Amino acid sequence: MNAKLLPTPGPDPQEDEMSTTAVADNPEKSRYEITSDGELAGFAEYHRYEDEIAFIHTEIDPRFGGQGLGGILARAALDDARANELAVLPYCPFIRGWLTKHPEYHDLVPAAKRERFGL
């Protein structure tokens, strides 16, 4: 696996201090993956073409629900898109919803396409 580990936010004070969360880009599967204590907890599937990345589906295993992992995954994936100067197309309802709550990331979506995604 050629996954690239991405920076994630520091520990959540509400979480067990021993819990470890990591996000990695797994280009072989065209998805960003989030792990919790080394166990796959969820992923955000994408399709990449030239200088664009289209997010198509995000899923968090129900066993890991309510821990904020979806938000950590979205932020890390979008930060990676920014670092790689990729235009974001948020077809995935979760990523699109996260973007609506975080206007500081709207610039990742091309201005001509923001209305289409409700941004």
C-alpha positions as CSV (number, residue, x, y, z in Angstrom):
1,M,0.0,0.0,0.0
2,N,1.4,3.4,-1.0
3,A,-0.7,5.4,1.6
4,K,0.5,8.9,2.5
5,L,0.0,9.7,6.2
6,L,-1.6,13.2,6.6
7,P,-1.5,15.6,9.6
8,T,-4.5,15.4,11.8
9,P,-5.7,17.7,14.6
10,G,-4.3,17.2,18.1
11,P,-6.0,15.0,20.6
12,D,-9.6,15.7,21.5
13,P,-9.9,16.4,25.3
14,Q,-13.1,14.4,25.3
15,E,-11.4,11.3,23.9
16,D,-9.3,8.8,25.8
17,E,-5.7,10.1,25.8
18,M,-4.5,6.7,24.6
19,S,-6.6,6.9,21.4
20,T,-4.7,7.4,18.2
21,T,-6.3,8.7,15.1
22,A,-4.6,8.9,11.7
23,V,-5.6,9.9,8.2
24,A,-3.8,8.6,5.1
25,D,-4.3,9.0,1.3
26,N,-4.6,5.6,-0.3
27,P,-4.3,6.3,-4.0
28,E,-4.5,2.6,-4.9
29,K,-8.1,2.6,-3.6
30,S,-8.8,6.2,-4.5
31,R,-9.7,7.2,-1.0
32,Y,-8.6,8.9,2.2
33,E,-8.7,6.5,5.1
34,I,-9.1,7.3,8.8
35,T,-7.9,4.8,11.4
36,S,-8.5,4.8,15.2
37,D,-6.0,2.9,17.2
38,G,-4.8,1.2,14.0
39,E,-8.3,0.0,12.9
40,L,-9.9,1.3,9.8
41,A,-12.8,3.5,10.9
42,G,-13.9,5.1,7.7
43,F,-12.9,6.5,4.3
44,A,-13.7,9.3,1.8
45,E,-13.7,8.0,-1.8
46,Y,-12.6,10.3,-4.6
47,H,-11.9,10.5,-8.3
48,R,-8.9,12.5,-9.3
49,Y,-8.5,13.9,-12.8
50,E,-5.7,16.4,-13.7
51,D,-6.0,19.3,-11.2
52,E,-9.4,18.3,-9.7
53,I,-10.5,15.9,-7.0
54,A,-14.1,14.9,-6.9
55,F,-15.3,13.5,-3.5
56,I,-18.0,10.9,-4.2
57,H,-18.7,9.0,-1.0
58,T,-17.7,9.2,2.7
59,E,-18.4,6.5,5.2
60,I,-17.6,6.0,8.9
61,D,-18.1,2.6,10.4
62,P,-21.1,2.8,12.9
63,R,-18.8,1.4,15.6
64,F,-16.9,4.7,15.4
65,G,-19.9,7.0,15.1
66,G,-20.2,10.1,17.3
67,Q,-16.5,10.6,17.8
68,G,-16.0,13.4,15.2
69,L,-13.9,11.2,12.9
70,G,-15.9,12.3,9.9
71,G,-14.9,15.9,10.5
72,I,-11.3,15.0,11.1
73,L,-11.3,12.9,7.8
74,A,-12.9,15.8,5.8
75,R,-10.5,18.4,7.2
76,A,-7.4,16.3,6.5
77,A,-8.6,15.4,3.0
78,L,-9.4,19.0,2.1
79,D,-6.1,20.2,3.6
80,D,-4.3,17.7,1.4
81,A,-6.3,18.9,-1.6
82,R,-5.2,22.5,-0.8
83,A,-1.6,21.5,-0.3
84,N,-1.6,19.8,-3.8
85,E,-3.4,22.8,-5.4
86,L,-6.4,20.7,-6.4
87,A,-9.9,22.1,-7.2
88,V,-12.5,20.3,-5.0
89,L,-15.8,19.0,-6.4
90,P,-17.9,17.9,-3.4
91,Y,-20.4,15.5,-4.9
92,C,-20.4,13.5,-1.6
93,P,-23.2,14.9,0.7
94,F,-21.0,14.6,3.8
95,I,-18.1,16.5,2.3
96,R,-20.5,19.1,0.9
97,G,-22.2,19.5,4.2
98,W,-18.9,19.9,6.0
99,L,-17.9,22.6,3.5
100,T,-21.1,24.5,4.2
101,K,-20.2,24.7,7.9
102,H,-16.6,25.8,7.1
103,P,-16.6,28.7,4.7
104,E,-12.8,29.1,5.1
105,Y,-12.6,26.1,2.7
106,H,-15.0,27.4,0.0
107,D,-12.1,28.7,-2.0
108,L,-11.2,25.1,-2.8
109,V,-14.3,24.8,-4.9
110,P,-14.0,26.6,-8.2
111,A,-16.1,29.9,-8.0
112,A,-18.1,28.9,-11.1
113,K,-19.2,25.7,-9.5
114,R,-20.0,26.8,-5.9
115,E,-23.6,27.6,-6.6
116,R,-24.1,24.1,-8.0
117,F,-22.9,22.7,-4.7
118,G,-24.9,25.2,-2.6
119,L,-21.8,27.1,-1.4
